[in-house]
Amino acid sequence: MVLNTNKTDGSILDYVTKTVIQSPIPSLDIGELGRVLVIKKVATVTNPAIQIITDKNTALDNLSLAFKYGLNSVGYLEQTDLDLTASGLNDYFSIVLSGFTIDSATFDKGNVVGVVYINQDTIAENPLANQDSISINYQSDSKLSIINATLYAVNMMVNNYKDLQYVEITDLIETPTNIGEAELLKSYNINFVYYDERYGKRLALSRIGGVSGYKPYLKYKIVKELKYNDFEFVNSDKPYNNQTLKTILEQKQINYVKDNYAEVVNMGSFVVNNIDAGFQAWSCEVDFEILESVWYFNLIVTVK
Protein backbone atom coordinates (compact mmCIF):
# COMPACT_ATOMS: atom_id res chain seq x y z
CA MET A 1 0.00 0.00 0.00
CA VAL A 2 1.26 3.47 -0.94
CA LEU A 3 0.38 6.34 1.38
CA ASN A 4 -0.36 9.76 -0.11
CA THR A 5 1.42 12.44 1.91
CA ASN A 6 -0.04 15.32 -0.13
CA LYS A 7 -3.26 17.22 0.55
CA THR A 8 -6.27 15.13 -0.40
CA ASP A 9 -9.68 16.20 -1.69
CA GLY A 10 -11.96 16.81 1.24
CA SER A 11 -11.29 17.50 4.90
CA ILE A 12 -11.28 15.07 7.77
CA LEU A 13 -14.19 17.14 9.02
CA ASP A 14 -16.11 15.99 5.97
CA TYR A 15 -15.19 12.42 6.89
CA VAL A 16 -16.30 12.80 10.48
CA THR A 17 -19.43 14.87 9.80
CA LYS A 18 -21.55 14.25 6.79
CA THR A 19 -23.03 17.62 5.81
CA VAL A 20 -26.31 18.21 4.05
CA ILE A 21 -26.92 21.77 2.86
CA GLN A 22 -30.58 22.66 3.40
CA SER A 23 -31.99 25.47 1.32
CA PRO A 24 -33.94 28.13 3.23
CA ILE A 25 -37.69 28.16 2.76
CA PRO A 26 -38.98 30.73 0.24
CA SER A 27 -40.25 34.02 1.59
CA LEU A 28 -43.97 34.57 2.11
CA ASP A 29 -45.92 35.43 -1.02
CA ILE A 30 -49.27 37.17 -0.61
CA GLY A 31 -49.29 38.82 -4.00
CA GLU A 32 -52.99 38.09 -4.37
CA LEU A 33 -53.68 41.01 -2.02
CA GLY A 34 -52.27 43.36 -4.64
CA ARG A 35 -54.27 42.02 -7.57
CA VAL A 36 -57.66 43.13 -8.86
CA LEU A 37 -59.88 41.16 -11.24
CA VAL A 38 -62.75 42.79 -13.11
CA ILE A 39 -65.58 40.45 -14.19
CA LYS A 40 -67.64 42.11 -16.91
CA LYS A 41 -71.15 41.03 -17.92
CA VAL A 42 -71.31 40.69 -21.70
CA ALA A 43 -73.91 39.41 -24.16
CA THR A 44 -71.36 37.19 -25.88
CA VAL A 45 -68.03 36.04 -24.45
CA THR A 46 -65.19 36.66 -26.90
CA ASN A 47 -62.45 35.29 -24.63
CA PRO A 48 -63.35 32.84 -21.82
CA ALA A 49 -59.95 33.13 -20.12
CA ILE A 50 -58.75 35.75 -17.66
CA GLN A 51 -56.91 38.45 -19.60
CA ILE A 52 -54.01 40.25 -17.90
CA ILE A 53 -54.18 43.92 -18.88
CA THR A 54 -50.82 45.69 -18.59
CA ASP A 55 -51.34 48.47 -21.12
CA LYS A 56 -51.84 51.62 -19.07
CA ASN A 57 -53.45 53.28 -22.07
CA THR A 58 -56.02 50.56 -22.64
CA ALA A 59 -59.47 51.71 -23.69
CA LEU A 60 -61.06 48.56 -22.30
CA ASP A 61 -63.87 49.72 -20.00
CA ASN A 62 -61.78 52.71 -18.90
CA LEU A 63 -59.45 50.39 -16.95
CA SER A 64 -56.51 52.65 -17.77
CA LEU A 65 -57.53 54.89 -14.86
CA ALA A 66 -56.97 52.04 -12.41
CA PHE A 67 -53.22 52.16 -13.11
CA LYS A 68 -53.07 55.62 -11.56
CA TYR A 69 -53.53 54.11 -8.14
CA GLY A 70 -50.60 51.72 -8.04
CA LEU A 71 -51.62 48.69 -10.10
CA ASN A 72 -49.20 47.27 -12.64
CA SER A 73 -51.86 45.03 -14.14
CA VAL A 74 -55.58 44.31 -13.98
CA GLY A 75 -57.23 40.95 -14.56
CA TYR A 76 -60.25 41.03 -16.89
CA LEU A 77 -62.80 38.27 -17.37
CA GLU A 78 -65.91 38.20 -19.52
CA GLN A 79 -69.01 36.27 -18.40
CA THR A 80 -72.62 36.18 -19.56
CA ASP A 81 -73.84 34.76 -16.24
CA LEU A 82 -71.92 35.38 -13.04
CA ASP A 83 -69.85 32.37 -11.95
CA LEU A 84 -67.57 32.92 -8.97
CA THR A 85 -66.55 29.26 -8.98
CA ALA A 86 -64.51 29.77 -12.15
CA SER A 87 -60.85 28.72 -12.06
CA GLY A 88 -58.19 31.31 -11.38
CA LEU A 89 -60.20 33.50 -9.04
CA ASN A 90 -58.09 32.57 -6.00
CA ASP A 91 -55.20 34.47 -7.61
CA TYR A 92 -57.10 37.68 -6.83
CA PHE A 93 -58.23 39.03 -3.48
CA SER A 94 -60.33 41.86 -4.93
CA ILE A 95 -63.03 40.94 -7.46
CA VAL A 96 -64.90 43.79 -9.14
CA LEU A 97 -68.26 42.88 -10.73
CA SER A 98 -69.55 45.10 -13.50
CA GLY A 99 -73.02 45.00 -14.99
CA PHE A 100 -74.46 42.12 -12.95
CA THR A 101 -77.73 42.24 -11.03
CA ILE A 102 -77.15 40.62 -7.66
CA ASP A 103 -79.84 38.68 -5.80
CA SER A 104 -78.97 38.55 -2.10
CA ALA A 105 -80.97 35.34 -1.67
CA THR A 106 -78.92 33.39 -4.20
CA PHE A 107 -75.59 35.22 -4.11
CA ASP A 108 -72.65 32.83 -3.69
CA LYS A 109 -69.04 33.96 -3.28
CA GLY A 110 -67.87 30.69 -4.80
CA ASN A 111 -64.06 30.43 -4.81
CA VAL A 112 -63.49 34.03 -3.78
CA VAL A 113 -61.66 34.30 -0.44
CA GLY A 114 -61.40 38.08 -0.51
CA VAL A 115 -63.53 41.09 -1.31
CA VAL A 116 -66.27 41.26 -3.93
CA TYR A 117 -67.17 44.74 -5.20
CA ILE A 118 -70.62 45.06 -6.71
CA ASN A 119 -72.21 47.88 -8.68
CA GLN A 120 -75.31 49.51 -7.30
CA ASP A 121 -76.72 52.23 -9.54
CA THR A 122 -79.54 53.39 -7.29
CA ILE A 123 -79.71 54.58 -3.72
CA ALA A 124 -81.28 51.53 -2.10
CA GLU A 125 -80.42 49.49 0.96
CA ASN A 126 -77.47 47.20 0.42
CA PRO A 127 -78.88 43.67 0.96
CA LEU A 128 -75.37 42.25 1.34
CA ALA A 129 -74.05 44.89 3.72
CA ASN A 130 -73.67 42.52 6.65
CA GLN A 131 -71.99 39.72 4.71
CA ASP A 132 -68.26 39.46 5.16
CA SER A 133 -66.13 41.02 2.43
CA ILE A 134 -68.93 42.58 0.39
CA SER A 135 -68.88 46.18 -0.77
CA ILE A 136 -71.40 47.92 -3.00
CA ASN A 137 -70.44 51.15 -4.71
CA TYR A 138 -72.93 53.77 -5.84
CA GLN A 139 -72.46 54.65 -9.51
CA SER A 140 -74.90 55.31 -12.31
CA ASP A 141 -72.32 54.59 -15.02
CA SER A 142 -71.17 50.96 -14.99
CA LYS A 143 -67.79 51.84 -16.49
CA LEU A 144 -67.11 54.45 -13.86
CA SER A 145 -68.15 52.04 -11.14
CA ILE A 146 -65.27 49.78 -12.17
CA ILE A 147 -62.90 52.67 -11.59
CA ASN A 148 -64.62 53.57 -8.34
CA ALA A 149 -64.52 50.06 -6.86
CA THR A 150 -60.97 49.45 -8.05
CA LEU A 151 -59.93 52.75 -6.50
CA TYR A 152 -61.18 51.69 -3.07
CA ALA A 153 -59.47 48.31 -3.31
CA VAL A 154 -56.13 49.70 -4.45
CA ASN A 155 -56.10 52.50 -1.90
CA MET A 156 -56.64 50.02 0.90
CA MET A 157 -53.94 47.70 -0.39
CA VAL A 158 -51.12 50.12 -1.16
CA ASN A 159 -51.49 52.43 1.80
CA ASN A 160 -50.53 50.23 4.72
CA TYR A 161 -53.95 48.62 4.84
CA LYS A 162 -55.57 51.67 6.39
CA ASP A 163 -58.68 53.57 5.40
CA LEU A 164 -57.98 56.85 3.66
CA GLN A 165 -60.58 59.03 5.29
CA TYR A 166 -61.55 61.87 2.97
CA VAL A 167 -58.66 61.38 0.56
CA GLU A 168 -59.09 63.54 -2.55
CA ILE A 169 -60.46 61.79 -5.64
CA THR A 170 -59.70 63.60 -8.90
CA ASP A 171 -61.45 61.29 -11.36
CA LEU A 172 -64.93 61.78 -12.78
CA ILE A 173 -66.98 59.95 -10.16
CA GLU A 174 -70.63 60.51 -9.37
CA THR A 175 -71.28 62.07 -5.98
CA PRO A 176 -74.35 62.71 -3.81
CA THR A 177 -76.09 66.00 -4.50
CA ASN A 178 -76.67 66.90 -0.85
CA ILE A 179 -75.92 65.88 2.72
CA GLY A 180 -79.25 64.09 3.08
CA GLU A 181 -78.40 61.81 0.17
CA ALA A 182 -74.94 61.22 1.65
CA GLU A 183 -76.46 60.28 5.01
CA LEU A 184 -78.75 57.82 3.24
CA LEU A 185 -75.81 56.21 1.45
CA LYS A 186 -73.97 55.91 4.75
CA SER A 187 -76.97 54.29 6.43
CA TYR A 188 -77.18 51.78 3.55
CA ASN A 189 -73.45 50.93 3.79
CA ILE A 190 -72.83 52.11 0.23
CA ASN A 191 -69.36 53.52 -0.40
CA PHE A 192 -69.30 56.93 -2.02
CA VAL A 193 -67.37 60.11 -2.78
CA TYR A 194 -68.66 63.52 -1.63
CA TYR A 195 -68.09 66.74 -3.58
CA ASP A 196 -67.52 70.11 -1.96
CA GLU A 197 -66.79 73.27 -3.96
CA ARG A 198 -63.95 74.28 -1.67
CA TYR A 199 -62.49 70.89 -0.69
CA GLY A 200 -63.13 68.96 -3.89
CA LYS A 201 -64.15 65.30 -4.19
CA ARG A 202 -63.37 63.29 -1.08
CA LEU A 203 -63.79 59.62 -0.24
CA ALA A 204 -66.59 59.82 2.33
CA LEU A 205 -67.16 56.15 3.14
CA SER A 206 -65.12 52.99 2.68
CA ARG A 207 -66.88 50.03 4.27
CA ILE A 208 -66.92 46.30 3.56
CA GLY A 209 -69.43 43.98 5.18
CA GLY A 210 -70.44 46.70 7.63
CA VAL A 211 -66.87 47.27 8.89
CA SER A 212 -63.97 49.50 7.90
CA GLY A 213 -62.82 48.74 4.38
CA TYR A 214 -59.26 47.80 5.27
CA LYS A 215 -60.26 45.14 7.81
CA PRO A 216 -60.66 42.13 5.46
CA TYR A 217 -57.31 42.94 3.85
CA LEU A 218 -55.47 43.35 7.13
CA LYS A 219 -57.05 40.25 8.68
CA TYR A 220 -56.06 38.12 5.68
CA LYS A 221 -52.51 39.53 5.68
CA ILE A 222 -51.92 38.98 9.41
CA VAL A 223 -53.31 35.43 9.40
CA LYS A 224 -51.12 34.50 6.42
CA GLU A 225 -48.06 35.98 8.15
CA LEU A 226 -48.75 34.11 11.39
CA LYS A 227 -49.11 30.87 9.43
CA TYR A 228 -45.81 31.52 7.71
CA ASN A 229 -44.15 32.26 11.05
CA ASP A 230 -45.38 28.87 12.33
CA PHE A 231 -43.98 27.18 9.23
CA GLU A 232 -40.64 28.97 9.53
CA PHE A 233 -40.42 28.12 13.24
CA VAL A 234 -40.98 24.40 12.68
CA ASN A 235 -38.65 24.36 9.67
CA SER A 236 -35.74 26.14 11.35
CA ASP A 237 -36.06 25.19 15.02
CA LYS A 238 -37.62 21.74 14.51
CA PRO A 239 -39.29 21.95 17.92
CA TYR A 240 -39.94 19.06 20.20
CA ASN A 241 -42.92 18.99 22.50
CA ASN A 242 -41.76 21.02 25.46
CA GLN A 243 -43.12 24.09 27.17
CA THR A 244 -40.03 26.20 26.54
CA LEU A 245 -40.38 25.99 22.77
CA LYS A 246 -44.12 26.64 23.01
CA THR A 247 -43.46 29.77 25.03
CA ILE A 248 -40.85 30.93 22.51
CA LEU A 249 -43.33 30.58 19.64
CA GLU A 250 -46.13 32.26 21.57
CA GLN A 251 -43.98 35.27 22.41
CA LYS A 252 -42.58 35.46 18.89
CA GLN A 253 -46.05 35.69 17.34
CA ILE A 254 -47.34 38.21 19.91
CA ASN A 255 -44.30 40.44 19.40
CA TYR A 256 -44.64 40.16 15.63
CA VAL A 257 -48.15 41.61 15.61
CA LYS A 258 -47.29 44.29 18.18
CA ASP A 259 -44.14 45.36 16.34
CA ASN A 260 -45.77 45.55 12.90
CA TYR A 261 -49.36 46.59 13.57
CA ALA A 262 -49.37 48.51 16.85
CA GLU A 263 -51.34 51.42 15.36
CA VAL A 264 -54.27 49.40 14.05
CA VAL A 265 -54.32 46.14 16.06
CA ASN A 266 -54.85 45.33 19.71
CA MET A 267 -53.01 42.06 20.21
CA GLY A 268 -54.74 39.72 22.60
CA SER A 269 -53.08 36.32 22.93
CA PHE A 270 -51.36 33.55 21.01
CA VAL A 271 -51.57 30.21 22.84
CA VAL A 272 -50.02 26.89 21.82
CA ASN A 273 -51.58 23.61 23.01
CA ASN A 274 -51.33 19.91 22.18
CA ILE A 275 -54.17 18.49 20.12
CA ASP A 276 -53.36 14.76 20.00
CA ALA A 277 -52.05 12.11 22.39
CA GLY A 278 -48.87 11.60 20.41
CA PHE A 279 -48.00 15.29 20.62
CA GLN A 280 -47.52 15.38 16.86
CA ALA A 281 -49.54 18.52 16.40
CA TRP A 282 -49.90 21.84 18.16
CA SER A 283 -53.01 23.97 18.25
CA CYS A 284 -52.32 27.70 17.93
CA GLU A 285 -55.14 29.94 19.15
CA VAL A 286 -54.76 33.61 18.27
CA ASP A 287 -56.89 36.50 19.44
CA PHE A 288 -56.48 40.05 18.13
CA GLU A 289 -58.70 43.05 17.41
CA ILE A 290 -58.43 45.22 14.30
CA LEU A 291 -59.43 48.74 15.25
CA GLU A 292 -62.22 50.60 13.48
CA SER A 293 -61.36 53.85 11.72
CA VAL A 294 -62.97 57.16 12.69
CA TRP A 295 -64.98 58.90 9.97
CA TYR A 296 -67.49 61.14 11.71
CA PHE A 297 -67.90 63.44 14.70
CA ASN A 298 -70.93 64.70 16.58
CA LEU A 299 -70.16 68.21 17.80
CA ILE A 300 -72.22 69.22 20.81
CA VAL A 301 -72.07 72.95 21.38
CA THR A 302 -73.17 74.58 24.62
CA VAL A 303 -73.50 78.36 24.51
CA LYS A 304 -73.66 80.23 27.79
C-alpha positions in Angstrom: 0.0 0.0 0.0 1.3 3.5 -0.9 0.4 6.3 1.4 -0.4 9.8 -0.1 1.4 12.4 1.9 0.0 15.3 -0.1 -3.3 17.2 0.6 -6.3 15.1 -0.4 -9.7 16.2 -1.7 -12.0 16.8 1.2 -11.3 17.5 4.9 -11.3 15.1 7.8 -14.2 17.1 9.0 -16.1 16.0 6.0 -15.2 12.4 6.9 -16.3 12.8 10.5 -19.4 14.9 9.8 -21.6 14.2 6.8 -23.0 17.6 5.8 -26.3 18.2 4.0 -26.9 21.8 2.9 -30.6 22.7 3.4 -32.0 25.5 1.3 -33.9 28.1 3.2 -37.7 28.2 2.8 -39.0 30.7 0.2 -40.3 34.0 1.6 -44.0 34.6 2.1 -45.9 35.4 -1.0 -49.3 37.2 -0.6 -49.3 38.8 -4.0 -53.0 38.1 -4.4 -53.7 41.0 -2.0 -52.3 43.4 -4.6 -54.3 42.0 -7.6 -57.7 43.1 -8.9 -59.9 41.2 -11.2 -62.8 42.8 -13.1 -65.6 40.4 -14.2 -67.6 42.1 -16.9 -71.2 41.0 -17.9 -71.3 40.7 -21.7 -73.9 39.4 -24.2 -71.4 37.2 -25.9 -68.0 36.0 -24.4 -65.2 36.7 -26.9 -62.5 35.3 -24.6 -63.4 32.8 -21.8 -60.0 33.1 -20.1 -58.7 35.8 -17.7 -56.9 38.5 -19.6 -54.0 40.2 -17.9 -54.2 43.9 -18.9 -50.8 45.7 -18.6 -51.3 48.5 -21.1 -51.8 51.6 -19.1 -53.4 53.3 -22.1 -56.0 50.6 -22.6 -59.5 51.7 -23.7 -61.1 48.6 -22.3 -63.9 49.7 -20.0 -61.8 52.7 -18.9 -59.5 50.4 -17.0 -56.5 52.7 -17.8 -57.5 54.9 -14.9 -57.0 52.0 -12.4 -53.2 52.2 -13.1 -53.1 55.6 -11.6 -53.5 54.1 -8.1 -50.6 51.7 -8.0 -51.6 48.7 -10.1 -49.2 47.3 -12.6 -51.9 45.0 -14.1 -55.6 44.3 -14.0 -57.2 40.9 -14.6 -60.2 41.0 -16.9 -62.8 38.3 -17.4 -65.9 38.2 -19.5 -69.0 36.3 -18.4 -72.6 36.2 -19.6 -73.8 34.8 -16.2 -71.9 35.4 -13.0 -69.9 32.4 -11.9 -67.6 32.9 -9.0 -66.5 29.3 -9.0 -64.5 29.8 -12.2 -60.9 28.7 -12.1 -58.2 31.3 -11.4 -60.2 33.5 -9.0 -58.1 32.6 -6.0 -55.2 34.5 -7.6 -57.1 37.7 -6.8 -58.2 39.0 -3.5 -60.3 41.9 -4.9 -63.0 40.9 -7.5 -64.9 43.8 -9.1 -68.3 42.9 -10.7 -69.6 45.1 -13.5 -73.0 45.0 -15.0 -74.5 42.1 -13.0 -77.7 42.2 -11.0 -77.2 40.6 -7.7 -79.8 38.7 -5.8 -79.0 38.6 -2.1 -81.0 35.3 -1.7 -78.9 33.4 -4.2 -75.6 35.2 -4.1 -72.6 32.8 -3.7 -69.0 34.0 -3.3 -67.9 30.7 -4.8 -64.1 30.4 -4.8 -63.5 34.0 -3.8 -61.7 34.3 -0.4 -61.4 38.1 -0.5 -63.5 41.1 -1.3 -66.3 41.3 -3.9 -67.2 44.7 -5.2 -70.6 45.1 -6.7 -72.2 47.9 -8.7 -75.3 49.5 -7.3 -76.7 52.2 -9.5 -79.5 53.4 -7.3 -79.7 54.6 -3.7 -81.3 51.5 -2.1 -80.4 49.5 1.0 -77.5 47.2 0.4 -78.9 43.7 1.0 -75.4 42.2 1.3 -74.0 44.9 3.7 -73.7 42.5 6.7 -72.0 39.7 4.7 -68.3 39.5 5.2 -66.1 41.0 2.4 -68.9 42.6 0.4 -68.9 46.2 -0.8 -71.4 47.9 -3.0 -70.4 51.2 -4.7 -72.9 53.8 -5.8 -72.5 54.7 -9.5 -74.9 55.3 -12.3 -72.3 54.6 -15.0 -71.2 51.0 -15.0 -67.8 51.8 -16.5 -67.1 54.5 -13.9 -68.2 52.0 -11.1 -65.3 49.8 -12.2 -62.9 52.7 -11.6 -64.6 53.6 -8.3 -64.5 50.1 -6.9 -61.0 49.4 -8.0 -59.9 52.7 -6.5 -61.2 51.7 -3.1 -59.5 48.3 -3.3 -56.1 49.7 -4.5 -56.1 52.5 -1.9 -56.6 50.0 0.9 -53.9 47.7 -0.4 -51.1 50.1 -1.2 -51.5 52.4 1.8 -50.5 50.2 4.7 -54.0 48.6 4.8 -55.6 51.7 6.4 -58.7 53.6 5.4 -58.0 56.9 3.7 -60.6 59.0 5.3 -61.5 61.9 3.0 -58.7 61.4 0.6 -59.1 63.5 -2.5 -60.5 61.8 -5.6 -59.7 63.6 -8.9 -61.4 61.3 -11.4 -64.9 61.8 -12.8 -67.0 60.0 -10.2 -70.6 60.5 -9.4 -71.3 62.1 -6.0 -74.4 62.7 -3.8 -76.1 66.0 -4.5 -76.7 66.9 -0.9 -75.9 65.9 2.7 -79.3 64.1 3.1 -78.4 61.8 0.2 -74.9 61.2 1.7 -76.5 60.3 5.0 -78.8 57.8 3.2 -75.8 56.2 1.4 -74.0 55.9 4.8 -77.0 54.3 6.4 -77.2 51.8 3.6 -73.5 50.9 3.8 -72.8 52.1 0.2 -69.4 53.5 -0.4 -69.3 56.9 -2.0 -67.4 60.1 -2.8 -68.7 63.5 -1.6 -68.1 66.7 -3.6 -67.5 70.1 -2.0 -66.8 73.3 -4.0 -64.0 74.3 -1.7 -62.5 70.9 -0.7 -63.1 69.0 -3.9 -64.2 65.3 -4.2 -63.4 63.3 -1.1 -63.8 59.6 -0.2 -66.6 59.8 2.3 -67.2 56.1 3.1 -65.1 53.0 2.7 -66.9 50.0 4.3 -66.9 46.3 3.6 -69.4 44.0 5.2 -70.4 46.7 7.6 -66.9 47.3 8.9 -64.0 49.5 7.9 -62.8 48.7 4.4 -59.3 47.8 5.3 -60.3 45.1 7.8 -60.7 42.1 5.5 -57.3 42.9 3.9 -55.5 43.4 7.1 -57.1 40.2 8.7 -56.1 38.1 5.7 -52.5 39.5 5.7 -51.9 39.0 9.4 -53.3 35.4 9.4 -51.1 34.5 6.4 -48.1 36.0 8.1 -48.8 34.1 11.4 -49.1 30.9 9.4 -45.8 31.5 7.7 -44.1 32.3 11.0 -45.4 28.9 12.3 -44.0 27.2 9.2 -40.6 29.0 9.5 -40.4 28.1 13.2 -41.0 24.4 12.7 -38.7 24.4 9.7 -35.7 26.1 11.3 -36.1 25.2 15.0 -37.6 21.7 14.5 -39.3 22.0 17.9 -39.9 19.1 20.2 -42.9 19.0 22.5 -41.8 21.0 25.5 -43.1 24.1 27.2 -40.0 26.2 26.5 -40.4 26.0 22.8 -44.1 26.6 23.0 -43.5 29.8 25.0 -40.9 30.9 22.5 -43.3 30.6 19.6 -46.1 32.3 21.6 -44.0 35.3 22.4 -42.6 35.5 18.9 -46.0 35.7 17.3 -47.3 38.2 19.9 -44.3 40.4 19.4 -44.6 40.2 15.6 -48.1 41.6 15.6 -47.3 44.3 18.2 -44.1 45.4 16.3 -45.8 45.5 12.9 -49.4 46.6 13.6 -49.4 48.5 16.8 -51.3 51.4 15.4 -54.3 49.4 14.0 -54.3 46.1 16.1 -54.8 45.3 19.7 -53.0 42.1 20.2 -54.7 39.7 22.6 -53.1 36.3 22.9 -51.4 33.6 21.0 -51.6 30.2 22.8 -50.0 26.9 21.8 -51.6 23.6 23.0 -51.3 19.9 22.2 -54.2 18.5 20.1 -53.4 14.8 20.0 -52.0 12.1 22.4 -48.9 11.6 20.4 -48.0 15.3 20.6 -47.5 15.4 16.9 -49.5 18.5 16.4 -49.9 21.8 18.2 -53.0 24.0 18.2 -52.3 27.7 17.9 -55.1 29.9 19.1 -54.8 33.6 18.3 -56.9 36.5 19.4 -56.5 40.0 18.1 -58.7 43.0 17.4 -58.4 45.2 14.3 -59.4 48.7 15.3 -62.2 50.6 13.5 -61.4 53.9 11.7 -63.0 57.2 12.7 -65.0 58.9 10.0 -67.5 61.1 11.7 -67.9 63.4 14.7 -70.9 64.7 16.6 -70.2 68.2 17.8 -72.2 69.2 20.8 -72.1 72.9 21.4 -73.2 74.6 24.6 -73.5 78.4 24.5 -73.7 80.2 27.8 
